[in-house]
Amino acid sequence: MSGAGAPELAVDGGGMRVIVVASRWHDQVMSGLLEGALAALEESGVQDVQVVRVPGAIELSVAALHAARSGVDAVVALGVVVRGGTPHFDYVCQSVTYGLTEVALTTGVPVGFGVLTVDNELQALDRVGRAGSHEDKGAEAALAALGTVLALRELTSPDAV
């Protein structure tokens, strides 16, 4: 979900248990992402939320895997990778994307992808839901995870076609 064309998601997360895994790099950006995700979870009625902080984006996948295996309904992964002058950016972005996708696919637990991959910190700040920001990627990741939980429940309900 991104910018123009993003769906308006309003989901009922009552009774859901969610773990938010968030990196520590770029504190101002991460504070905004985390605030947005937690606000969206609260507005959706999720009362059982745990926040786990990890050092950086690479560590998100292993923490998300343990979170997914703990019996939660969903995991929300939040981080930011800012392009530098070396190929390190590409390796980190690919690793994080692959790792979080693998967590969701192997556990069947939805993982909201709230990892910003940006050229500079200003682009990141424009996506954290604070005053003057154009997007709230923390909230979007949380709502996507909850919406996927509900979609999977529909697929596995006795009434599913």
PEJO-V392336 format. One record per residue. N is the residue number from 1. OMEGA is omega in degrees with one decimal (none if undefined). NEAR is the number of other ideal C-beta (glycine too) atoms within 8 Angstrom. D_CENTER is the distance of its C-alpha to the mean C-alpha in Angstrom with 1 decimal. Layout:
BEGIN
n:N omega:OMEGA near:NEAR d_center:D_CENTER
n:N omega:OMEGA near:NEAR d_center:D_CENTER
END
This chain:
BEGIN
n:1 omega:-178.5 near:5 d_center:11.3
n:2 omega:170.8 near:6 d_center:13.0
n:3 omega:-177.5 near:6 d_center:15.9
n:4 omega:179.2 near:3 d_center:19.0
n:5 omega:179.9 near:4 d_center:18.9
n:6 omega:-179.3 near:8 d_center:15.5
n:7 omega:171.3 near:4 d_center:16.1
n:8 omega:-179.0 near:4 d_center:16.6
n:9 omega:171.6 near:9 d_center:14.6
n:10 omega:-174.9 near:4 d_center:16.2
n:11 omega:175.8 near:9 d_center:15.5
n:12 omega:-179.5 near:6 d_center:17.3
n:13 omega:179.8 near:12 d_center:15.2
n:14 omega:179.0 near:8 d_center:18.4
n:15 omega:179.7 near:3 d_center:19.1
n:16 omega:174.4 near:11 d_center:15.6
n:17 omega:-174.9 near:9 d_center:14.4
n:18 omega:170.7 near:18 d_center:10.8
n:19 omega:175.1 near:14 d_center:9.9
n:20 omega:177.2 near:16 d_center:7.3
n:21 omega:-174.0 near:14 d_center:7.9
n:22 omega:177.5 near:15 d_center:8.4
n:23 omega:-177.1 near:14 d_center:11.0
n:24 omega:-179.0 near:9 d_center:14.2
n:25 omega:176.9 near:10 d_center:15.5
n:26 omega:-171.7 near:9 d_center:16.1
n:27 omega:-177.9 near:7 d_center:16.3
n:28 omega:178.6 near:8 d_center:16.8
n:29 omega:-177.1 near:13 d_center:13.7
n:30 omega:177.1 near:15 d_center:11.5
n:31 omega:179.1 near:9 d_center:13.4
n:32 omega:178.9 near:14 d_center:12.6
n:33 omega:-178.2 near:19 d_center:8.8
n:34 omega:177.5 near:13 d_center:9.2
n:35 omega:-179.8 near:12 d_center:12.0
n:36 omega:179.9 near:16 d_center:10.4
n:37 omega:-178.4 near:18 d_center:7.7
n:38 omega:177.9 near:13 d_center:10.7
n:39 omega:179.6 near:9 d_center:13.0
n:40 omega:178.2 near:14 d_center:11.4
n:41 omega:178.9 near:15 d_center:11.3
n:42 omega:179.6 near:9 d_center:14.9
n:43 omega:179.8 near:6 d_center:16.1
n:44 omega:176.6 near:14 d_center:15.1
n:45 omega:177.8 near:8 d_center:17.2
n:46 omega:-179.3 near:13 d_center:15.0
n:47 omega:-178.6 near:5 d_center:17.2
n:48 omega:-177.6 near:7 d_center:16.2
n:49 omega:174.4 near:12 d_center:13.2
n:50 omega:177.3 near:7 d_center:13.3
n:51 omega:176.9 near:9 d_center:11.8
n:52 omega:179.5 near:10 d_center:12.4
n:53 omega:177.1 near:7 d_center:12.9
n:54 omega:-175.7 near:11 d_center:13.8
n:55 omega:-175.4 near:6 d_center:16.0
n:56 omega:-175.4 near:10 d_center:14.1
n:57 omega:-179.3 near:12 d_center:11.8
n:58 omega:-177.4 near:8 d_center:14.1
n:59 omega:-179.2 near:10 d_center:13.8
n:60 omega:-174.2 near:18 d_center:10.1
n:61 omega:-177.9 near:14 d_center:11.4
n:62 omega:177.7 near:8 d_center:14.3
n:63 omega:177.9 near:11 d_center:12.6
n:64 omega:178.0 near:15 d_center:10.1
n:65 omega:178.3 near:11 d_center:13.3
n:66 omega:177.8 near:8 d_center:15.2
n:67 omega:-178.0 near:12 d_center:12.8
n:68 omega:-179.3 near:13 d_center:12.9
n:69 omega:-175.2 near:7 d_center:16.6
n:70 omega:178.4 near:7 d_center:17.1
n:71 omega:178.3 near:4 d_center:17.4
n:72 omega:174.3 near:11 d_center:14.2
n:73 omega:-177.3 near:8 d_center:13.4
n:74 omega:174.4 near:15 d_center:9.6
n:75 omega:173.8 near:17 d_center:7.1
n:76 omega:-179.3 near:17 d_center:3.6
n:77 omega:-177.2 near:16 d_center:3.7
n:78 omega:177.4 near:16 d_center:4.9
n:79 omega:176.8 near:16 d_center:8.2
n:80 omega:175.3 near:15 d_center:11.0
n:81 omega:-178.2 near:13 d_center:13.9
n:82 omega:-178.4 near:11 d_center:17.0
n:83 omega:174.6 near:8 d_center:19.8
n:84 omega:-176.7 near:6 d_center:22.9
n:85 omega:-178.6 near:2 d_center:26.3
n:86 omega:178.4 near:5 d_center:25.8
n:87 omega:-179.6 near:5 d_center:24.2
n:88 omega:178.8 near:7 d_center:21.9
n:89 omega:-177.6 near:12 d_center:19.1
n:90 omega:-179.3 near:7 d_center:19.4
n:91 omega:179.7 near:8 d_center:19.5
n:92 omega:-179.5 near:11 d_center:16.4
n:93 omega:179.9 near:11 d_center:14.3
n:94 omega:-178.5 near:8 d_center:15.9
n:95 omega:-179.1 near:10 d_center:15.5
n:96 omega:179.8 near:15 d_center:11.8
n:97 omega:179.3 near:10 d_center:11.3
n:98 omega:-177.4 near:8 d_center:14.0
n:99 omega:-179.0 near:12 d_center:13.0
n:100 omega:175.2 near:15 d_center:9.6
n:101 omega:179.8 near:9 d_center:11.5
n:102 omega:177.2 near:9 d_center:14.3
n:103 omega:-178.5 near:15 d_center:12.6
n:104 omega:-176.4 near:12 d_center:11.8
n:105 omega:-176.9 near:7 d_center:15.3
n:106 omega:-178.5 near:7 d_center:17.2
n:107 omega:-175.0 near:9 d_center:16.1
n:108 omega:179.3 near:6 d_center:15.5
n:109 omega:178.8 near:11 d_center:12.6
n:110 omega:176.9 near:13 d_center:9.7
n:111 omega:175.6 near:15 d_center:6.5
n:112 omega:-174.8 near:17 d_center:3.6
n:113 omega:178.7 near:9 d_center:3.7
n:114 omega:-180.0 near:15 d_center:3.5
n:115 omega:178.7 near:15 d_center:6.7
n:116 omega:174.7 near:13 d_center:9.7
n:117 omega:-167.5 near:8 d_center:12.9
n:118 omega:178.3 near:12 d_center:15.8
n:119 omega:-178.6 near:5 d_center:19.5
n:120 omega:-176.0 near:8 d_center:19.9
n:121 omega:177.1 near:10 d_center:18.5
n:122 omega:176.2 near:6 d_center:19.8
n:123 omega:178.8 near:10 d_center:17.6
n:124 omega:-178.3 near:14 d_center:14.5
n:125 omega:178.3 near:12 d_center:16.1
n:126 omega:-175.8 near:10 d_center:16.7
n:127 omega:-173.8 near:13 d_center:13.0
n:128 omega:172.5 near:16 d_center:12.1
n:129 omega:177.8 near:13 d_center:13.8
n:130 omega:-179.9 near:8 d_center:16.9
n:131 omega:180.0 near:3 d_center:20.4
n:132 omega:177.7 near:4 d_center:21.2
n:133 omega:178.1 near:12 d_center:17.7
n:134 omega:-177.8 near:5 d_center:17.6
n:135 omega:176.6 near:10 d_center:13.9
n:136 omega:-174.2 near:11 d_center:11.1
n:137 omega:175.3 near:13 d_center:7.9
n:138 omega:177.7 near:19 d_center:6.2
n:139 omega:179.9 near:12 d_center:8.1
n:140 omega:-179.8 near:17 d_center:7.6
n:141 omega:179.5 near:16 d_center:4.0
n:142 omega:-179.3 near:19 d_center:5.6
n:143 omega:177.3 near:13 d_center:8.7
n:144 omega:178.9 near:13 d_center:8.0
n:145 omega:179.6 near:15 d_center:7.3
n:146 omega:179.1 near:19 d_center:10.4
n:147 omega:178.2 near:10 d_center:12.3
n:148 omega:174.6 near:11 d_center:12.1
n:149 omega:-178.6 near:13 d_center:13.5
n:150 omega:178.4 near:10 d_center:16.2
n:151 omega:179.0 near:8 d_center:17.0
n:152 omega:176.0 near:10 d_center:17.4
n:153 omega:177.0 near:8 d_center:19.6
n:154 omega:-178.4 near:8 d_center:21.7
n:155 omega:-176.2 near:7 d_center:22.2
n:156 omega:179.9 near:6 d_center:23.4
n:157 omega:179.4 near:7 d_center:25.5
n:158 omega:-179.3 near:3 d_center:29.3
n:159 omega:-178.0 near:4 d_center:29.6
n:160 omega:-178.6 near:7 d_center:27.3
n:161 omega:none near:2 d_center:29.5
END
